[in-house]
């Protein structure tokens, strides 16, 4: 019986420089003619080789002439993707230096002063992402009293399409009409690879303390803030002046924040992005962020 391996055609793949920083699967020829599969993150590409950082097994350089097939694949699922939405959102409290929280059964009442010149709904709403466990009518009454004492409209943060949203609608709550936002997560290690090598000729300044950092380019052309909550890096306020967009500045600022967070033990990055912000969603998807859940804010209009 002839044990000579069947010859493998090469060059049929959808790889290229665009996959650097992305997770790929590559089938390639070994010196003895057999084919082997490699799964991991592409970290480098030139016109002779590509390098794949294999999951837990280090990098391997593959000659392009030996590639049989290859394609991008979805990012490796993070264990944090299984964390309940309420637990993810509780990390957001770290964004504010002053925040008042009170337990309300399984819910959390939150109030915080203006941030960036305005009250933020995330910091001034009841986190209601499960049954309150104390009776719905009683919970709503407590929400009304808590925010009335602060001269604020009673707001609730829920998961879009959840049982909690449906139940609160029967008790006088309605959508605010704007602000639906995805909570997105990404492994910090993956973001570090995806943003590696991104540079800018603009002057950059990083203001940091033990728990947070702000990166500013050219006196505000681009900026972003990162805050630590345990081993989570919360990213907010990632903005680029409209006249300077599409120059990689947002990626650069995010990379600086990720580098800072990683140096302090961050493992998971989180941010909120409004569902209508197509440009930001495309950027975050390309870098490896995935939607964990979608938030909606409800306001008490009656009852």
NORLINKA-V160305 format. One line per field, one symbol per residue. ss: DSSP state (2 for helix, 1 for strand, 0 for the rest). phi: phi as a letter, one per 20 degrees, with the letter a starting at -180 (. if undefined). psi: psi as a letter, one per 30 degrees, with the letter a starting at -180 (. if undefined). A space follows every 10 residues. Layout:
# NORLINKA-V160305
ss->???
phi->???
psi->???
This chain:
# NORLINKA-V160305
ss->0000000000 0000002220 0011111110 0000111111 1111100011 1111000111 1112221111 1100000022 2200222222 2222200011 1111001111 1100100100 2220011000 0000022222 2222222200 0000111110 0022222220 0011100000 1111111222 2222200000 0001111100 0111111000 0111111110 0111111111 0222000022 2222222222 2220000111 1111000222 2222222001 1111111111 000
phi->.eeffffdfc nebdergfef ndecccdbee genfdcdccr dfdbbcecbc dcefgmcnec edfffefeba afcggffeff fefggffgff ffgffdfcbe ccfcmeecec bbfgcmnbfe ffecbeecda gfmcnfffff fffgffeffd mcffdcdceg meffffffff doebgfnbng bfedcbffff ffffdfnfcb eefccddccg dbbcdcdllo gbbacccecm dddedbmfcc ggfcfmcmff ffffffffff fffdnfdcdc bdbffeefff ffffffeofc feadecdddf dbn
psi->kjgkkkkkkl gilhlafffk flklkkklkl fgflkkkkka kkflkagell kkjkjggllk kkkeffkell lllllkkkff fgkkeeeeff fffffkejkk kkkibflkkk kllkkgglkk eeghlkjigl kfggkeeeee eeeeeefefg hlkjkkklkk gleeeeefef ggklkfflgk kkjklkkeee eeeffkfkll gkkkkjkllf flkkkkkhhg ekllkkkkjb gkjkklhjkk kefglhggee eeeeeeeeee eefggkfkkk lkkkffieee eeeeeefgkk kelkkkkkkj fl.
